[in-house]
């Protein structure tokens, strides 16, 4: 299979960027099955991640039916490229995959405390892409089905996807009133996050406006099933009543040695409150970052902890199983919905 790839940027004019000088940017990447005659090319970009060759802007490989769409949400401080491993495997299994970079909370632009604190702004990014599919599909519009979509997210991306299913936030993980003396004050990528929130509440109209939307419902009924990889402690801020009302099926995957988002504290807690969820804990000493790509020599040199697994673990095999399990869930949900 040849892998088609397109990317671009849209702007949500109903939400401001964090600088309050323009609309919120949503950069996106799309992976899909390319036509057999498409020309592939290796990227010249240096990356921490191993990536497949792609056929940029290639025509789609025609099929008897349109390809179901899976929306992808990266982890905090990450990028859509960090889920390329899942996107290409889903494309190989008959889906198209669309990832976005969440403004202020992505490595594709400078980190912003606002983007890390206001995680609920991520879910509308994905709904916006469905609402404005005509602006990015182009000549693929007859081949990719956006009316019945699925979603997958890693870590904070799992939080985003849960919001789309109907979870509602009661509080933010790092709001000062919830900080314990000596406790963690931010994620790995923004360790002093909690210290920025009081200042932003005083000084930023955009931040205050977003903060006021914390407990809004971002449910999107177009999302028919979801994959949640290693959901973090941010999910503990969800209303239990809202979780019990979620009726879309969800698959929760996590490693047994995840220190950033311990399985018992986060994934099992969420599973117990999502009536239509399935939980699988991967054994073998797997940590949080097994759900990021395999690393290149550059990645290993700068952040070996992100790409190092126990000696007897093959990360690609975990990725293959993740894609198999999620594709089976999505295919079953699609068939059930058409029945």
Secondary structure, DSSP 8 states (H G I E B T S, - for coil): --EEEEEEEEEEEEEE-TTSSSEEEEEEEEEEEB-TT---B------SB----BEET--B---SS-EEEEEEE--TT--GGGGHHHHHHHHHTTEEEEEEE-TTSSTTS---HHHHH-TTHHHHHHHHHHHTTHHHHGGGTTTEEEEEEEEEEETHHHHHHHHHHT--BSS-TT-GGG--TTS--S-TTSTTHHHHHHHHHHH-HHHHHHHHTTTS----TTEEEEEEES--GGGGGB-HHHHHT--SEEEEEEETT-SSS-TTTTHHHHHHH-TTEEEEEE-SS--GGGGS--B-HHHHHHHHHHH---TT--HHHHHHHHHHHHHHHHHHHHHHHH-
